[in-house]
Amino acid sequence: MNTLSVLTLAKGRSSHLANMMLGLARQSVLPHEFIIAVMQDSLYENLPDMPFPVRQIQIDSSALRLSTARNHAARLATGDALVFLDIDCIPAPECLHDYQQGLVTHDGLLMGEVMYLPAGTAEPGWDYHRFEQNCAKHSDRRGPPEDGVEPCTDYRCFWSLNFAIRRDRFLSSGGFDENYIGYGGEDTDYAKGFTLSGGMLAWLKGARVYHQHHAHHMPPVHHIATVVRNAEHFEKKWGYRTMGHWLHAFRLMGLIDDTPGRPIRILRQPDDEDFALTGQQSHQPYANTASVIRILEQRLAATTPSLAAE
């Protein structure tokens, strides 16, 4: 894998994008090119100058078309390998080197490490030493292997935040299903299809990125309509629903009725209390669906005598 194309999807968050680019410029192995799939009405201006080509490509901004954006960027890329990074990720100095080495021997879908930064850590003048002092691992995601590459047998672990794949392998796989529009489901769908067709999903030691803090909700109540839509599309395709933990949380919150065998019904829109419960606080490096579910189940147990007695 001699050349690496780095691809990102971008909408707003210009400071996050600039920080990612500064991280790419500090790589021990520089990218062959950097492609920004722009999902807003105008291209970005005043981006940092880079020691490698940077291309912005315009994607239909009328809806959040993540699958379409990834596929389009991949088709335009010219590197031997594709490294997909979310806009809020700053790559560690050896990130691209680690992917390059991993893809030499493993023709699969490789997932790198993700560490989370609290608010205020990635301000102008940031440095990696401070990141390491302040970053946190996500409590609900497993860590990397002790060394090298380790196959992952559960396609549900795939997360499109930080991954790499040989370009010809990605193109031959058909890419992401572009029927997923909005938030959620497309990455799980891709990993399921990829592994069912014989592809390898794997964890990689290294290829670390630092996730920049931003306001977020988990479960993503701000995307409830598209989560429901995409869960139903996944069910039509594969026979069951994905994003079960989010749907479970929505049900506990009284937002949906997801009775099996029936279309999911949205019972009400999220209110201020729901946003307060699910919102990431400034002191938190990440929002966590599992923590919200625990709170909701404790509330339910406290108000349901039969559950409380168990």
N, C-alpha and C positions, 0 to 999 in steps of 0.2 A: 504494500500500500504506500506508494511513493507520494501521492498528493491527496490532501484532505480539503473538501469543501465544507465550510461551516454554514449552516442554515438556521435562520431564526424567523419566527412570526412576530410581527410588531404592530401594535395599536396603542398609541399614546406612550407613556412611560419613557420619554426621551432620555431622561437621566439614567435609567436602568440600561438602555441600549448603549449609551456612551460608556458606561462602566464595563459592560460586556466587551466592547470593542477595545478598551484599554487593556482588559485582561487578555484578549486575543493577541494584542501587540506584544505582550510580555511572555508569550509562549516559547518554550525551548525549541519547538518545531512549529514554524509559522504555517498558517493555512494557505492553501493554494488560492483561495478566494473566500469572500464572505458575502452571502446572499441574504438580503432582508426582504421577506415577503410582507409587504406593507398592506395592512387591512384597515386603512383609513383613507380619507378623501385626498390628502396631500402627502407627498414624500417628505422625509425628514430633511431638515436643514441644519447646517453648522455642526455636523458630526465630526469627530476627531479624524485627523489625517492618519492613515494606516499604511504600513509597509507592505501591503498586499492589495489586490483589487477588491473593491466594494461595489456591489450592485444592489440597487433597490428595484424591486418588481412590484407592480400594482396588482392587488387582488380585489375583487368585488367587495366593497365595504358595506353592502346593504344588509348583510348578515354575517355572523361569525362562522366562516367556512374554514375551519382549521385543517380538515382533511384536504380540501382543494388547495390551500396554500402550501402545505407540505409537499404534495405531489407536484405542483407546478414548480416549486423551487428545486426539487430533486431532478426534474426533467431538464432544467436549464443548467444544472451544475455540471462541471467538467472534471472534478476530482475523481480519483480512484475510489475514494470512500466518502461517505456523507456523515457529518456530525451534526445532529440536531440539538440545539440548545434553546430553552425558553428565554425570552427577552430579559427575565429577571435573574439570570445566572451569570456569575463571573467565573470564568474557568481558572483553576489553579495553574501554575506555570507548566506543569507536566501533563496537563489534561490531554492535549492533542497527541503528545508523544505516547502516552499510555494507550490511547485508542489505536494509533498507528501500529504499535507493536502487537496489540491484541488481535487486530484484524488480519495480520500477516498469517497467523496460524489458525484462526477461528472464523470461518465463513458463516457468521450468525448475526444475531441481533444483540448487541452488547450494551449493557446498562452500567453507567459509571456511578460514582458516589455523589451524594447530595448532602451538603451541610447547610444549616439555616442560620441566618444572621439576624440579630435583634435590630430594632430601629436605631438609626443614627450611626451604624457601623460602616456603611459604605458611602460616607460623605466625601466630598472632594479631598484629595490627598490620602485616600485609603491605602492600606498596605496589607499584604498577606499575613504578616505576623499578627496584626490586630485581629484579622479574621479568625485565625487559629485560636486565639485567646478567648474569643467570644462566641464562636459558632456552636451549634447544637445539632445532634442527630435526631431525626424524626423517630419518635418512640414507637410508631406502628410499622416501620419499615425495617427490614433486616439489614444488617451491615454487609460490607463486601467480604469476599473470601480472604483468607490469610495471604494468599498469593495468587497471581495469575488470573485465570478464567475458570469459573465454576458454572456448569449448566444449571438452569432454573427450570423445574418441571411444572411450574404453575404459571400459565400465561397471564393470569390476573395480576401478577407482580409487575408486568410491564408498565412503564410510565414514560410518556414521551417528553418529559422535562429535560432529560439528558441521556441521549443514546447515540449509537453509531452503527453503521452497517456499510458493507461494500455497495457501491452504487449499482453495479449490475445485478446484485442480489435484490436490492430494493425494487428496481425497475421490473425484474422478472416476477416479483411477488405480486405485482399489480398495484402496490401502494395502498394508501388508506381509502376506505370506502367513503366516497364523497356524498353519500346519502345522509351522513351524519352532519347536521347543521346546528350550530350553537355549541353548548358546553356539554362534554361528557360522552364517554362510550367508545369513541373512535379508536383510541389506543388499545383498549381491551379487545375490541373487534379485530384489529390488525394483528395483534399478538396471537390470538386464537387461530385465525386463518393461517398465519405464518408457521406456527408450530404444527398444525394439522397437516400441512403440506410437506412436512419433514424438516423445516427450518429449526435451528437451534436458538433458543433464548438463553442468555447467560449473564451472570454478574461478573464484573471486572474489578479487580483490585486497582484503585487509582481512578484516573479520569475524573477527578474531583471537581465539582463546581460549588460555589457559594451562592445560595439563594438570597437575593436581596429582599428586605422586608417591604411589604406593601399591605394596604388594607385588603382584607379578604374574608370570606365566609366559608366555613366548613361545618356541616354540609352546605353546599352552595345554594342557599335559599334564593339568592339573587338570580339564579339560572333555573328555577324550578320547572318552568315550561319546557325548556329544551332538554333538561335531564329526563323528564317524563317522555317526551317525544323520542329521544334517542334510545331510552330503555325499551320502548315498544318496538322500535326498528330492530334492535338487537334480538328481541324475542321472535319477531317474524322471521328473522334470518337463521337463528340458532335454536329456537324452541324454548328459550327461557330468558329471563331478564338479567341484565347486568346492573352494576351500580347498586347492588342490594343494600349496602350499608347506608347509602344516602336515602334510598327509598324507605328503609326502616326508620330512619330518623325523621323523615317527612311525615310518615304515618304516626309516629309517637307525638309529633307536634300538632297533629290534627290537620295537616295541610293536604293530604291525599287519601284516597281509598285505592289501595293496590291489590284488591282481592284477586287471587289467582283465577285465571280463566276469563277475566273481564278486562276491558280497557281500563287503564289507570285514570281515575277522576281527580282533578284538582278541586278540592273542597273550598279552599279560600286562598287568598294571597298572603304572603308573609307580612307580619306587622312589625312594629317597633320592638316588641318583646322578642320576636323571633330573630331579628337582626342583632339585637343585643346579646342574645344567647350564643349565636353562631359566629359573631365577629371576632376577628383577631385583635387582641389588645397590643398596645405599643410595647409592652414588656415581654410579649410572647414571640419567639422566633418563628412560629407557625401556628395556624389554626388546626384543630384536631377534631375530626368527626367522632372518634371513639370517646373522647371526653364528653362531648355533647350528649351522646347516646347514654352514657352512664348517668348523667344528670337527669335526663328524661326518664330513664327506667327507675331511678330512685324516687322521682316525683310520683310516678305511676304506682309504685309499690306503697308509697306512703298514703295514697288516696284510695287504694284498693285493698280492703281487709284480707281477702283471700291470698293475695300476693304477699302482703306483709307478713302473714302467718307462716308462709313456706320457709 
